[in-house]
């Protein structure tokens, strides 16, 4: 980032929330990102469309500025509107860069509140699976880039 680049943070699961409004304080942004965790969001699930919509709203009135969203997710989406939302944002000049996290084979993950594997309301272990295809589709619609993070 450049010193005058403004950064905002939207955290999301089943719903999306503005965690930090646009700022040039990159140190504060680092702190907010470090504190972000899935367990901090009350409504679990994944709603990429709402995250993208909230992210675009965070730009405010910046029609003359370059706008880019970095979406970090496993891409497993419980709402079908993400691609349509990406197309709409592309028409508004927003670039979406996607970073995929997780395993394409599926994996369980730890619940920070219990230190044990996350379970759903029925007691089943929650399995998350990286959806590369959806994330590539989103970035392609907006002339962004796709990166896959792994443990290496």
Number of C-alpha atoms within 10 A of each C-alpha: 7 7 8 10 12 16 19 20 22 21 22 28 23 17 18 21 15 16 15 16 16 16 14 15 14 17 9 13 20 11 10 16 16 9 9 15 12 14 12 14 16 11 13 14 16 20 21 28 21 20 23 22 16 19 23 17 11 18 20 10 8 9 10 7 10 11 16 17 20 17 22 18 20 23 26 19 19 14 13 11 13 23 17 13 19 24 18 15 19 19 12 13 17 21 23 25 21 26 20 23 20 22 18 13 10 13 13 16 16 13 14 13 9 8 9 12 14 17 15 10 7 6 8 10 16 16 15 18 16 21 20 21 9 18 27 19 17 26 25 19 19 21 14 19 16 20 15 16 13 9 5 3
